[in-house]
Amino acid sequence: MAKSIKLLVYPVKDIGNAKTFYSKFLGVEPYVEGPYYVGYRVGDLEVGLDPNSKVGPISYTDVVDIKASLKEMTNVGVEIVQDIKDVANGLLIAQVKDTNGNVVGLRQQS
């Protein structure tokens, strides 16, 4: 089964100003907001704002087994940017650099 992009995260410098812009741009209010992350649901896509990210935007695909998926990625020669990390209540993410230097992510829901 083909994977799809489920999350797109933008790095932001000022999360308050970014929230104002993206609420207008996307036409919806965030479903989650905090000083470390603001998230919107737009159809099947989540759009996130991250004031701590230094790269981006980063697209994430959902996986069933993040450890196995990360191993598959490293087996094709990509570099791990961020190893598996629990970001909230069992939500696991990892980031890798593709062969052109772009950062993409894997996400496993608990």
Summary of the structure (lengths in Angstrom):
residues: 110
radius of gyration: 14.1
end to end distance: 20.1
largest distance: 41.6
contacts: 295
relative contact order: 0.20
helix: 20%
strand: 44%
